[in-house]
Amino acid sequence: MTDLFKEYQELLNTNLGLQSFIQHSALDGVWFLELDQIDRSWYNSTFLKTLGFNDENDSSSHFNFKDAVDKDDLALLMAKIQQSKKDELIVEQVLKFKTKNNSTIWFRCKGFLVLNESGAATRMIGTLINITAEKKTAIELAHCIKQHNQVIEGSELATWEWNLENDVLILNDHWKRLLDYADNELGVTTIKWWADRIHKDDIAQVESKLITHLKGETKKLECQLRMLKKDNTWIWLSCKGKVIERKNGRATLISGFHQDLTESKKYADELEHYKNLLEHSNEVAKIGTWEVDISKNEVQWSKVTREIHEVDEDFIPLISKGLEFYKKGKDRDKITSEFNLAATEGKSFDEELRIVTAKGNLKWIRSVGVPQLSNGKLVKVYGVFQDISDKKFHEEALQKSYNQTKVFIEQSPSALAMFDLELNYLAASKQWLTDYKLKNKNIIGMNHYEVFPGIEEDRKTMHQNCLKGETHRKDEDEFVREDGTSQWITWEVKPWYNLNNEIGGLIMYTAIITPLIEAQQKAKNMLEVMTKQNDRLLNFSHIVSHNLRSHTSNMTMLIDFMDKDKSTEALETYYPMFKKATANLSETIQNLNDVANMNMHSSDTLETLNLKTFVDKNIATLDASIIDVNCNLTIAVDPKIVVKAIPAYLDSILLNLFTNAIKYKSEERQLELNITASTTKKYTIITVSDNGLGIDLKKHRKKLFGMYKVFHKHKDSRGVGLFITKSQIDAMNGKIEIESEVNKGTSFNVYLLR
């Protein structure tokens, strides 16, 4: 480094250009760089001290040029040196260095190149000027500009700047987008281009305000205008600007921004429209306004409020005078109390009261008052004043009509009830309360479905259809109560209408016709019994006619034979035959007598009998037969089961069914006889089943219970058992069913009343 310094001294003494260069440079450091071996360079103490190295010893042991200089800046310097020409011996570059304490310093470096014999730059003598303060200021300014641009970009402000000296108008991208131009459109524009796009109705006031501000008569430019967009539609803009540069008192530069007011203008226009509409509606609806200034004790009435009070236009309202319009008594007392609470305690009110107008007319009004506070202090009470006379008189008429209808319903001898739209009771007749056992229950206000919680969904749907205007009725309908009992009723449900011809709810009419239905059922039953009796009598007459005629014809023929041949041989031949015919006639007469006696019994003589007792008794009667045929008997009858029957009939039915099972058993298998019983709500069902011969029901079902109908060959078959059994069951209002299959068995189900 000492050799370089000596050479530096020699150069200073011999090179006049170098001397001139150093003399004209304000130095914050000097260096002599070995370009090929930068570490062998020399730096003066001023430069080293600027970097925080106090002396040459300190710098020699700690300072390293390559570590201290910014590598990108050094690369730029070296590139400039390599690109320099022989006659360009001076280069310039800003270099950034790190100090000893790791802070940053910027130097503006001017270097004088030293060439070798071949003309290549091998060394450079440089002067350094500390520009750190200038650089930091530039960085901060760039940062501020960046922040400013980010704020403008983020807020989407449409900015503009007009240079009056060269008439150049600069518009940012947001401004262009505001008028639907692309960012790369327009380019440099002029104030004329801008003015040509202003609406003709706005241009005069814009020019006036702009000229006034350019002259310095206003602090800023502010106006609203319509401007033509690219698509030839108009946009409302707010224009704000300010002169930022003047020369010799004359404005040379002004900047500002535009803001889209189209939506705001639209809302303002709509607000004005609604305001006008509200004022018109208030007049139609007879709604006025009023205001009381508490501190000034001043009262203001709107036009409609004056019209409601029927006062002259020059009438001066006062608080006391306003209150005196209210009808003396509870109306005036009420409004006085409510207004005082509003004026002293800040409580709002909303009341429907009566007033007597200046012309003596009685009116119903709605008065609403709202207190207004300022800094916690009550300053005003304001509100609305509406004429509701028509509504109130209509309500009174409706109430009168409703009361009349209610009285009519309550006093009606029929079962009537009146409901609102929610099916809540409004009124009910005494007969309704009596029929539905509600005398001791206050049902007014209660919901119909709460009073009768068991109402079916289809009936609820019908109610909703009636609320839509339909009318439903039914002449006969069974109504089942919660306790399981039932009533027969005739009913009608229809809507009732208020004075506006709107559905107000439902009216229900019902009449209990249970006695009538029961009487009709009894008559029907009697008719059925009579029909059956007639059928039996007709059948009986046919039987008598057929059976007796057969026997008498047979006996007549025998007598004829005996009359013709009275010999002993003939008598011995015909007498046994005549005797048998007489016995058969006697048996037939006895059968016919049994049938006749059976038809004389009535279901009114039915008794409640224990079924198990009668089953056991009749099985005991057949014990010998059951043992004889080796019958496998199963009895499953609950001892608690009872039937309503005539004892003799029940014995006959059971005995006949049990006997038939034994009589018509199969010879191919052991007899299985099963006797069971079950119950329904109405009947006790006795089931007698066997695995005997069975009956071909396809062939014999229709004549199964006919008299003298025999389906199996058996010495004791007479064909009257099932006929008598069926007749006995019918006489007790029961029924019998059969299931049978040939060679598999038969099952009888006997239904008797419980």
Summary of the structure (lengths in Angstrom):
residues: 754
radius of gyration: 62.6
end to end distance: 137.4
largest distance: 204.4
contacts: 2051
relative contact order: 0.03
helix: 45%
strand: 29%
